[in-house]
Amino acid sequence: MTSPPENIMVKCPQCGKVYEDWYRPSVNLMLDDFDEDYIEQCSNATCPACGHKVKIGILVVDKEGTFVLPKR
């Protein structure tokens, strides 16, 4: 099952700005047909002040049923 989106607060490690964003703790590609761009959106937060991308750990189950972590 793909988990529902969750709102999170993120503190940018580059500039210190605190902002709200979202992510999905897990994505199951056996059940949902999300593309690479969407997985990128689910697993990253981009600081609105400086543009720094913060990686957020999520769990992905690929189409073959293998548990993987998104590319970093």
C-alpha positions as protocol buffer text, in pm:
chain_id: "A"
residue {
  index: 1
  type: MET
  ca { x: 0 y: 0 z: 0 }
}
residue {
  index: 2
  type: THR
  ca { x: 120 y: 351 z: -77 }
}
residue {
  index: 3
  type: SER
  ca { x: 95 y: 567 z: 233 }
}
residue {
  index: 4
  type: PRO
  ca { x: -100 y: 894 z: 211 }
}
residue {
  index: 5
  type: PRO
  ca { x: 88 y: 1223 z: 183 }
}
residue {
  index: 6
  type: GLU
  ca { x: 195 y: 1375 z: 515 }
}
residue {
  index: 7
  type: ASN
  ca { x: 272 y: 1739 z: 591 }
}
residue {
  index: 8
  type: ILE
  ca { x: 610 y: 1794 z: 755 }
}
residue {
  index: 9
  type: MET
  ca { x: 817 y: 2084 z: 883 }
}
residue {
  index: 10
  type: VAL
  ca { x: 1166 y: 2103 z: 736 }
}
residue {
  index: 11
  type: LYS
  ca { x: 1463 y: 2307 z: 853 }
}
residue {
  index: 12
  type: CYS
  ca { x: 1698 y: 2381 z: 566 }
}
residue {
  index: 13
  type: PRO
  ca { x: 2050 y: 2271 z: 657 }
}
residue {
  index: 14
  type: GLN
  ca { x: 2194 y: 2537 z: 426 }
}
residue {
  index: 15
  type: CYS
  ca { x: 2016 y: 2860 z: 530 }
}
residue {
  index: 16
  type: GLY
  ca { x: 1820 y: 2760 z: 843 }
}
residue {
  index: 17
  type: LYS
  ca { x: 1476 y: 2851 z: 702 }
}
residue {
  index: 18
  type: VAL
  ca { x: 1192 y: 2644 z: 850 }
}
residue {
  index: 19
  type: TYR
  ca { x: 913 y: 2564 z: 604 }
}
residue {
  index: 20
  type: GLU
  ca { x: 623 y: 2325 z: 552 }
}
residue {
  index: 21
  type: ASP
  ca { x: 636 y: 2059 z: 282 }
}
residue {
  index: 22
  type: TRP
  ca { x: 498 y: 1709 z: 224 }
}
residue {
  index: 23
  type: TYR
  ca { x: 620 y: 1355 z: 156 }
}
residue {
  index: 24
  type: ARG
  ca { x: 493 y: 999 z: 135 }
}
residue {
  index: 25
  type: PRO
  ca { x: 661 y: 762 z: 381 }
}
residue {
  index: 26
  type: SER
  ca { x: 618 y: 472 z: 137 }
}
residue {
  index: 27
  type: VAL
  ca { x: 528 y: 417 z: -228 }
}
residue {
  index: 28
  type: ASN
  ca { x: 423 y: 82 z: -373 }
}
residue {
  index: 29
  type: LEU
  ca { x: 477 y: 74 z: -750 }
}
residue {
  index: 30
  type: MET
  ca { x: 313 y: -269 z: -772 }
}
residue {
  index: 31
  type: LEU
  ca { x: -17 y: -95 z: -690 }
}
residue {
  index: 32
  type: ASP
  ca { x: 33 y: 266 z: -807 }
}
residue {
  index: 33
  type: ASP
  ca { x: 180 y: 380 z: -1139 }
}
residue {
  index: 34
  type: PHE
  ca { x: 392 y: 677 z: -1024 }
}
residue {
  index: 35
  type: ASP
  ca { x: 671 y: 803 z: -1249 }
}
residue {
  index: 36
  type: GLU
  ca { x: 1029 y: 897 z: -1150 }
}
residue {
  index: 37
  type: ASP
  ca { x: 939 y: 1267 z: -1125 }
}
residue {
  index: 38
  type: TYR
  ca { x: 666 y: 1195 z: -871 }
}
residue {
  index: 39
  type: ILE
  ca { x: 899 y: 973 z: -665 }
}
residue {
  index: 40
  type: GLU
  ca { x: 1146 y: 1265 z: -669 }
}
residue {
  index: 41
  type: GLN
  ca { x: 874 y: 1499 z: -538 }
}
residue {
  index: 42
  type: CYS
  ca { x: 772 y: 1250 z: -267 }
}
residue {
  index: 43
  type: SER
  ca { x: 1127 y: 1209 z: -137 }
}
residue {
  index: 44
  type: ASN
  ca { x: 1264 y: 1565 z: -148 }
}
residue {
  index: 45
  type: ALA
  ca { x: 1181 y: 1905 z: -6 }
}
residue {
  index: 46
  type: THR
  ca { x: 1312 y: 2220 z: -173 }
}
residue {
  index: 47
  type: CYS
  ca { x: 1381 y: 2524 z: 43 }
}
residue {
  index: 48
  type: PRO
  ca { x: 1174 y: 2821 z: -78 }
}
residue {
  index: 49
  type: ALA
  ca { x: 1440 y: 3065 z: 47 }
}
residue {
  index: 50
  type: CYS
  ca { x: 1761 y: 2928 z: -106 }
}
residue {
  index: 51
  type: GLY
  ca { x: 1653 y: 2639 z: -330 }
}
residue {
  index: 52
  type: HIS
  ca { x: 1855 y: 2375 z: -141 }
}
residue {
  index: 53
  type: LYS
  ca { x: 1710 y: 2025 z: -190 }
}
residue {
  index: 54
  type: VAL
  ca { x: 1665 y: 1820 z: 127 }
}
residue {
  index: 55
  type: LYS
  ca { x: 1645 y: 1441 z: 80 }
}
residue {
  index: 56
  type: ILE
  ca { x: 1372 y: 1272 z: 282 }
}
residue {
  index: 57
  type: GLY
  ca { x: 1398 y: 898 z: 333 }
}
residue {
  index: 58
  type: ILE
  ca { x: 1108 y: 701 z: 193 }
}
residue {
  index: 59
  type: LEU
  ca { x: 1052 y: 334 z: 120 }
}
residue {
  index: 60
  type: VAL
  ca { x: 970 y: 230 z: -237 }
}
residue {
  index: 61
  type: VAL
  ca { x: 845 y: -111 z: -344 }
}
residue {
  index: 62
  type: ASP
  ca { x: 927 y: -150 z: -715 }
}
residue {
  index: 63
  type: LYS
  ca { x: 708 y: -322 z: -975 }
}
residue {
  index: 64
  type: GLU
  ca { x: 878 y: -658 z: -900 }
}
residue {
  index: 65
  type: GLY
  ca { x: 811 y: -631 z: -525 }
}
residue {
  index: 66
  type: THR
  ca { x: 1165 y: -538 z: -421 }
}
residue {
  index: 67
  type: PHE
  ca { x: 1211 y: -282 z: -144 }
}
residue {
  index: 68
  type: VAL
  ca { x: 1440 y: 1 z: -260 }
}
residue {
  index: 69
  type: LEU
  ca { x: 1550 y: 345 z: -150 }
}
residue {
  index: 70
  type: PRO
  ca { x: 1523 y: 629 z: -404 }
}
residue {
  index: 71
  type: LYS
  ca { x: 1846 y: 740 z: -570 }
}
residue {
  index: 72
  type: ARG
  ca { x: 2036 y: 1001 z: -373 }
}
